[in-house]
Amino acid sequence: MKFSIVLVVAFALAACSKPAADQETRPDPAPVEGPQETAPEPESAPSTAPTTQGTQTVTDAAIAARVAEATKRLEGTEAGRLILASINAHGGLDAWFKGGDLKFRFTYHPIGKDPNDTRQTVDIWSSRAVHNVVDKEVSYGWDGQQAWLKPADANAGTNPRFWSLTPFYFVAIPFVLADAGTVLEPAGTQEFEGVQWELVKASFEAGVGDAPDDFYVVYIHPETRRVGGVRYIVSYPGFFPDGGHSPEKWMSYDGAQEVGGITFPETFRTFEWDGKTHGELKTNTKMHEVSWVPRGETSFEVPEAAKVLEGF
């Protein structure tokens, strides 16, 4: 996890993952066409007077300092400048961090299989998450240090540590690529569906997250600077204890929804990747019921009667 950032493999084993103990958890990718019900009208981002995040107060000054540090770092390289332009095209780091906690439903649907469908709330400041499985009395999450499951004997339908932050990582690209410890480099261009996309490869410094061998190749539109997709692998040690990684996959980011000044994709399609072009469609994913909620409204602590999960 890279959050500890957690990333995923339901995504790349049909996806990717990453928690980093003090920073964030990175998820792995996956997209889905979930049920076609009508999502509630998204809420706009709340105003940001100083707010309490767990035991930490998030002030406008703290946000300004974090944005300034990330901006300076990104402006120092060609690839960083392209990612910064993409971040600004999606709403900007200041609006991102001032939004509060991000709440959304993520319906990840591998072709021919049952969907993995959860409503989740993510502390984007400290990389913590709580998932509630749709239509089941099952929840799980990542408190910044450890994963948990409730009830203790429940079947989460996935690896909770891996999946806690994986969906978030994918929907939060390009913003999460501003995190310290992310290594960015130009990766040329690639045509997809009639557009010649500009590419940036994102990898990670040693010790960042649960799966520092993960990488992403981000597709950025040459005119709008918005993200159109990513290629990725999953190297999460819970799935690959002896090293190695999943085959590379390509995930298309489709549609756009603006919530609180931040533009997110609406749906995702994940394909096999043969090194040159995309192949068979593997998953459809939907991000819906999206809103920002005030910091401090959601508890990210391990709940009573939950089981703390050891290892990967």
N, C-alpha and C positions, 0 to 999 in steps of 0.2 A: 504494500500500500504506500502510496507516496504521501499520505497525510497522517497519522503517519499517512501519507497520501494513499488510499487504497485503490488498486486497479482491478480489472476483472478477467475470468476466462470463460465463463458461460458465454461471454462476448467473443472471445477469440477461440476458445475451445469451442467457442463460438464468440471470443473477445479478449480484454486486458486489465491489470490492477496495480494499485500502489499506495500504501499508507506511509507516511513518514512521521516518526514519533512526535516531533515538535512542530512540524510544519503542516503538511497536508497529506491527503491520501489520494492517490491517483487511481482511478478506475480504468478498465479497459473498455473498448467500444462495443457497441451493438445497437441496431435499429429495429423498430417494430411498427407494424400497422396494427394497432390495438383495436378494441371495440369502437365502433363509430358513434358513440354517444356524444352528446353535446357537453363540452366542458363548461364549468362556471365562468362567468366573466372575470378575467384576471384582475387582481387588485394592483394598484400602483404602489410604488415603493414608498415606505413611510419616511417622514422627515427624520433627521438624525441629530437630535441633541445627544449628549453623552449617554451611552447605553451600556448595560452590564452584560457581558458574555461569560457565563459561568462565574469565575472569580475575577475576571478581567474586564476592565472598563474600556470600551472602544470609543474614543473621542474623535472629534473632527481633526484635531491636531495629529493624533496617531494615524488616522487615515491619510492625511496630507503627507506625513513623513513616509509612509509606506509607498504611496503613489510616486513621490519624488525619487525615492531610492530605485524603484523599479524602472521608472522612466529614464533616469540617468544611465542605468545599466543597459537597457535595451537600445538607447540611442548610440551606444558605443560600437555597435557592429551592424553590418549590412542586413543580416538576417533579423537581428533584433529590431531594427527600424521598420522592417516589413511587418513583423508581428505587432509592433506598437501601432502602426497604421491600421492593422486589422482590428486591434482592440478598440481604437477610436471609432472605427466604422461600426462597431457593435455597441457603442454607447460610452466607452471610456472607463478607465480604472476608478476614477473618483465616484462615478455613479454606481459602479459595480460594488465597491466596498460600502457605500452609504445605503445600499438597498436594505440591509438587514440579513435575516436568514432566508435562504431560498427554499421554497416549498413547491414540489411538483410530483406528478404521477409519471412513472416511466414504465411503459408496456413493451417489453422486449420479447419478440416473437420469432423464434427459430422456425423456419419452414418445416411443416409437417409435425411440429411438436407443440406442447402446451406453452403458453406464454409465461414469462416471469414478470409479474405485475405488482408493483409496490407504489405506495404513496410515501414520499420521503421528505424530510426536512434536513437541510444541510447548513451548518455553521461555516460559511465561506471564509470567515476570518481565521478560524483555528482548525479547520478541516475535521469536523466531527459530523456524524450523521445518525439519524434514526429512520428506520424503514418500518412501515406497517403493510403487511401482505394483504392485498385486496381480497375481500370475501373470506378471510381467515382470521382467527384470533391469534396471530403470530406476529411478533415484532423482533427486530434485531438492529444492531448498530455498532458504531465505533465511537468511543468516548475520547479519542485523541491518543490513547495508550493501549487499549485492548478492545477486542470485539466481544459481543454478548448476544445471547439468544433467549427469548421468552415466548412460551414456557420452555423450561430447560430441556424437555424431551421432544420439542417440536421439530418438524421437518421444514426448514426454511426454503427448500427447493433450490438452494445455491450455497456457496461458501460465504458465510456472512462477512468474514474479514475481507475477503476479496471484493465482494459486491457492494459493501457499504458505501464506498466512495467512487466506485467505477463509473456508474451512470453519471454522477456529477461531473467527473473529470471530462467525460466526452461532451456533455452539454455545455460545459464551461470553457471549452476551447474557443477563442484564443486567450481568454483572461488568465487561466492557470499557467500558461507558458511564460508569464511574467514572474513566476516564482523563482527565488534564488535556488541555485543548484541545477537549473535547466540549461542545457547547452544547445545553442541554436546555430545552424549553419545553412547557407543557401544550398538548394538541391535541384536547381535547374527549373525546367518547365515540363508540363505534361498535359496532353489533350484529353478531355473527358466531355462527352456529350456536346461537342462543338465549341468548347471554350478551351483556350490555351492557358492553363492555370500556372501561377507562380508557386514554387514549392519551397518550404522551409522544413528541414529535418530537426526534430527536437529529441535529444537524448538527455541522459542524466549523469551527474557526477557520482562517483562511487559513494555508497552509503546513503543515497537519497531514496527513501521509501523502501517498500518491501521488494520491489523488482527494478533495481537500477539498470538492468539490461534492456528494459523496454525501450522502444523508440516509436515516434510518430512522424509521419511525413504529412505536413499540413498543406492543403490546397487553398490558395488565396486568389480571389478573382482579380484579374488585372485592372479592372476599372473601379468596382465598388469596394474592393479590399475586404470583402466579407469571406468567411470560410465556407468552402463548398464541399469539403470532405477531408478525410484523413486516411492514410495507410498506417497499419500498426502491427505489432506482434505482441504476444503475451508471454512473459518469462516468469510469471509468478511462481515462487518456489513451492507453494502448496500443490501446484499442478506439475512442476518440473523439479523435483527435489534433487536430481542429479545434474541439473543444468539444462541448457537448451531452451527452446521456445516453440510456440505454435507457428504454423505457416502464416506468412504475411496476409493480411486481408485489407480490403478497401471499403471504406464506409462513406457513402454520400450523404451530405447534409441537405435536406430538402425543405422548402418553404421558409417562412419567417414569421415570428410573433414577437411583438414588442411589449415588454412588461416592465413598468417602472423605468423606462428609458433604456433598457437593455434589450438587444435583439437576440433571440434564441432561434434555433431551427424548430420546425414542427415535427418532422419525421426523419427517419434515417433508413438507408438501405445498406446492408453489408453484403459484399461479394467476395468470392475467392479472388486471389491475385496471382498471376503466373510470372510476375517479374516485369511484365511489359504492359499488360492490360487486365481489366477485370473480367471475371468469368461468371460462374453460376451464382445466382442470388441465394444467400444463406439465411438472412434474417430481415424482418421488417420491424421497426421500432417507432414508438410514438411518445413524444413529450407533451403532456397536456396538464390541465388543471394547475397552471403555473401562477404563482404569486410570491410576493415578498411579505414576510411577517416580521414584526418587531423583534429585535434581539432581546433575549431574556424570557420570551414567551414559551419557548420549547426547552425542556430539560434534555441534555445530552449525557447525563450521568447514567451509569448502569442501574436499571430499575430493580426494585425489590423482586425477589423470586426469579430473577434472570440468572442464566448460567454464563459465567465468564469463560470464553473459549481460548484454550491454550494453543500456541503454535500457529502455523499457517493453515 
